[in-house]
Amino acid sequence: MTSQQPFRPRAVFLDIDGTYADHGLVPDAHVEAVQLARSVGHKVFLCTGRPLAMIADRILDPGFDGVVSGAGARVDVGGETLRDTRFEQGLADRVIEALDAHHAAYILEAPHALHGRHGVDQRLREVLAPIFAGRETSPGRHSATVDPAADILGPMQYADDLRGTSFAKVSCFASDTPLTEVIAELGPEVGLVPSSLSALGDTAGEIFVAGTHKAVGIQVVQDHLGLAREDIIAIGDSANDLEMLEYAGIGIAVEGAAPDLVAVSDRMTAGPAEHGVARALAELGLLG
């Protein structure tokens, strides 16, 4: 007679863009997998580079146990904010001045608001239009017709002078100069990862407070809930997912991810179009 193994709850951390969703469009299979995993007792969190202001209701609607946003800068679990890291104001103003000097198109990301200069919306649409071409609608019932730029521009607040703004991260979409050169001017207090929209090239990327990344946010959740590291599962596809895939007990890279992500991962799964999150959770036995 064999004894039944006790239930082992896991904590799953999902990147959004390119993993849980395809440019904001969530497959029904992913919605259903998240709901099923939670219904049997596992915990599921979004772990994204987006600030809360850029996470649309259609993405949150299935229900999650918490959100790590801003690539680890902000952590919310059960209605409680556990971490809210922002640029120190003097450094923040230096970042803005450097980006302006290189004629960058950028957005300052705070948890509940996005800040940009007047005219950045038009420039952003021009840059993103060819990338989002043909992706304005979704066949799934959980993802209605979507304006691809709406998640970004909807919560935007515009000003002529952004100095003095409080923010946690910067998303840059275009610049006259490669961002590595811009960041070199600012020193070691600032970090940079390439944009998840790889087609934008080296003049785009995410600028953050040095030492902030998704694994830091996961550790905050882990400590708060008393999770074991070996019971943490993370799935992602982009440069800002590297630390979380390396930290997780099981790190899962999406097919097509950069070689450095694949190198630190334990498994691979398909992209959103082929329901990779649902397939990975099923293969790990998390769907009951």
C-alpha positions in Angstrom: 0.0 0.0 0.0 1.5 3.3 -1.0 0.9 6.5 1.0 -0.3 9.6 -0.8 2.2 12.4 -0.9 1.1 15.5 1.0 0.0 18.5 -1.1 3.0 20.8 -1.8 1.8 24.4 -2.6 4.0 26.3 -5.1 4.4 30.0 -5.8 4.4 30.9 -9.5 5.7 34.3 -10.7 4.7 35.2 -14.3 6.2 37.8 -16.5 3.5 39.6 -18.5 4.8 40.7 -22.0 5.9 37.8 -24.1 5.0 35.2 -21.4 1.6 35.5 -19.9 0.4 37.9 -22.6 1.3 38.8 -26.2 1.5 42.7 -26.3 -1.3 42.8 -23.7 -3.5 40.1 -25.2 -4.0 37.2 -22.8 -4.9 33.7 -24.2 -7.9 32.1 -22.6 -5.8 29.1 -21.8 -3.6 31.2 -19.6 -6.5 32.8 -17.8 -7.9 29.3 -17.1 -4.6 27.9 -16.0 -4.0 30.6 -13.5 -7.5 30.2 -12.0 -7.2 26.4 -11.8 -3.7 26.5 -10.2 -5.0 28.9 -7.5 -8.2 26.9 -7.0 -6.1 23.8 -6.0 -4.0 25.8 -3.6 -1.1 27.3 -5.4 -0.2 31.0 -5.3 0.2 32.9 -8.6 1.8 36.3 -8.9 2.4 38.7 -11.8 6.1 39.7 -11.9 6.5 42.4 -14.5 8.5 45.4 -15.6 5.3 47.3 -16.0 4.2 49.7 -13.2 0.8 49.1 -11.7 -0.6 51.9 -13.9 0.2 49.9 -17.0 -1.4 46.7 -15.9 -4.9 46.8 -17.4 -7.9 45.3 -15.7 -8.2 42.7 -18.5 -4.8 41.3 -17.4 -5.7 41.4 -13.7 -9.2 40.1 -14.0 -8.5 36.4 -13.6 -7.2 37.1 -10.0 -3.7 36.9 -8.6 -2.2 36.6 -5.2 -0.1 39.6 -5.6 1.9 41.7 -8.1 5.7 42.4 -8.3 5.8 45.5 -10.6 8.3 47.9 -11.9 10.8 45.0 -12.3 11.0 44.5 -8.5 10.6 48.2 -7.4 7.1 47.6 -6.1 5.6 44.6 -4.3 1.9 44.3 -3.4 0.4 41.2 -1.7 -3.1 40.9 -0.4 -3.8 44.6 -0.6 -0.6 45.5 1.3 2.4 47.3 -0.2 5.6 45.6 0.9 8.1 47.5 -1.2 8.0 50.9 -3.0 11.5 51.9 -4.3 12.0 55.1 -6.2 14.9 57.2 -7.5 16.3 59.6 -5.0 15.3 63.0 -6.3 18.7 64.4 -7.1 19.5 61.3 -9.2 16.1 61.3 -10.7 16.6 64.9 -12.0 20.1 63.9 -13.4 18.5 61.0 -15.3 15.9 63.3 -16.8 18.5 65.9 -17.8 20.7 63.2 -19.5 17.8 61.8 -21.5 16.7 65.2 -22.6 20.2 66.1 -23.7 20.1 63.1 -26.0 16.6 63.8 -27.3 15.2 60.6 -25.9 11.5 59.6 -26.0 10.9 58.2 -22.6 8.3 57.7 -19.9 8.8 58.0 -16.1 7.0 55.2 -14.4 5.5 55.6 -10.9 3.2 52.9 -9.5 0.0 54.7 -10.2 0.9 57.3 -12.9 3.1 57.7 -15.9 4.8 60.9 -16.7 6.0 62.3 -20.1 6.8 65.4 -21.9 4.2 67.0 -24.2 4.4 65.3 -27.6 5.9 62.0 -26.4 2.6 60.3 -27.1 2.8 61.0 -30.8 6.4 60.0 -30.9 5.6 56.8 -29.0 2.9 55.9 -31.4 5.2 56.4 -34.4 7.9 54.2 -32.9 5.5 51.4 -31.8 3.1 51.3 -34.8 5.2 48.9 -37.0 5.9 46.6 -34.0 2.2 46.3 -33.0 0.9 46.1 -36.6 -1.7 43.3 -36.9 -1.9 42.8 -33.2 -4.8 45.2 -32.4 -7.4 42.4 -31.7 -7.5 39.2 -29.8 -9.5 36.0 -30.5 -9.9 35.2 -26.8 -13.0 36.2 -24.9 -10.9 37.5 -22.0 -9.0 40.0 -24.3 -11.2 42.5 -26.0 -10.2 44.7 -28.9 -7.1 46.6 -27.7 -5.4 49.8 -28.8 -1.7 48.6 -28.3 -0.6 51.9 -26.9 -3.6 52.5 -24.6 -2.0 50.8 -21.6 0.9 53.3 -21.8 -0.9 56.4 -22.8 -4.1 56.0 -20.7 -2.5 56.9 -17.4 -0.1 59.4 -18.8 0.4 62.9 -17.2 2.1 65.4 -19.4 4.4 68.4 -18.5 7.1 70.6 -20.1 9.5 70.0 -17.2 9.6 66.6 -15.6 12.2 67.5 -13.0 10.9 66.9 -9.5 8.8 63.9 -10.5 8.9 60.9 -8.3 9.3 57.6 -10.2 10.7 54.1 -9.9 11.8 53.3 -13.5 12.2 54.8 -16.9 11.1 53.2 -20.2 13.0 54.7 -23.1 11.7 54.0 -26.6 14.1 56.0 -28.8 17.2 58.2 -28.4 19.8 59.9 -30.5 22.5 58.0 -28.6 22.7 54.3 -27.5 21.4 54.1 -24.0 24.6 52.4 -22.7 26.4 55.7 -23.4 23.7 57.7 -21.7 23.9 55.5 -18.6 27.7 55.6 -18.5 27.3 59.4 -17.9 25.2 58.7 -14.9 27.5 56.3 -13.0 26.9 53.1 -11.0 23.8 54.3 -9.2 21.8 53.5 -12.3 21.2 50.3 -14.2 19.9 49.4 -17.7 18.4 46.4 -19.4 17.4 46.2 -23.0 13.8 46.8 -24.0 11.5 43.8 -24.1 10.6 45.1 -27.6 13.9 44.0 -29.1 13.1 45.5 -32.5 13.7 49.0 -30.9 17.4 48.3 -30.7 20.1 49.8 -28.5 18.5 53.3 -28.2 15.6 51.7 -26.1 15.6 50.1 -22.7 14.6 50.2 -19.1 16.5 52.4 -16.6 16.3 51.5 -13.0 17.9 52.1 -9.6 21.0 49.9 -9.4 20.3 46.7 -7.5 16.6 46.6 -8.3 15.4 43.6 -10.2 12.6 41.0 -10.2 14.4 38.6 -7.9 14.5 41.3 -5.2 10.7 41.6 -5.4 10.3 37.8 -5.3 12.4 37.7 -2.1 10.1 40.2 -0.5 7.1 38.0 -1.2 9.0 34.9 -0.1 9.9 36.5 3.3 6.4 37.8 3.8 4.7 34.5 3.1 7.4 32.2 4.5 7.9 30.5 1.1 10.7 28.0 0.4 12.9 29.0 -2.5 12.7 25.5 -4.0 8.9 26.0 -4.2 9.2 29.2 -6.3 8.5 28.8 -10.1 9.3 31.7 -12.4 8.5 32.0 -16.1 9.8 34.8 -18.4 11.3 35.7 -21.7 13.1 39.1 -21.5 16.4 40.6 -20.2 14.7 41.8 -17.0 13.7 38.2 -16.2 17.3 37.0 -15.9 17.6 37.3 -12.1 14.2 35.9 -11.3 14.8 32.8 -13.5 18.2 32.3 -11.9 16.7 32.7 -8.4 13.7 30.5 -8.7 13.7 26.9 -7.6 12.4 26.2 -11.1 13.2 28.8 -13.7 11.4 28.5 -17.1 12.4 30.5 -20.1 10.1 31.1 -23.1 11.2 29.7 -26.4 13.2 32.4 -28.3 14.6 33.9 -25.1 18.2 35.2 -25.2 20.9 32.6 -24.6 21.8 34.0 -21.2 18.2 33.4 -20.0 18.2 29.9 -21.4 21.5 29.2 -19.6 20.1 30.0 -16.1 16.8 28.2 -16.7 15.8 24.7 -15.8 13.1 24.2 -18.4 11.7 25.8 -21.6 8.1 26.5 -22.6 6.3 27.9 -25.6 5.2 31.5 -26.1 1.7 32.9 -25.5 0.5 32.0 -28.9 1.1 28.3 -28.1 -0.2 28.7 -24.5 3.2 28.2 -22.9 2.2 29.2 -19.4 -0.7 26.7 -19.3 1.5 24.0 -20.7 4.3 24.6 -18.2 1.9 24.6 -15.2 0.3 21.4 -16.5 3.6 19.7 -17.0 4.6 20.5 -13.4 1.4 19.0 -12.1 0.0 22.3 -10.8 -3.4 22.1 -12.4 -4.8 19.3 -10.2 
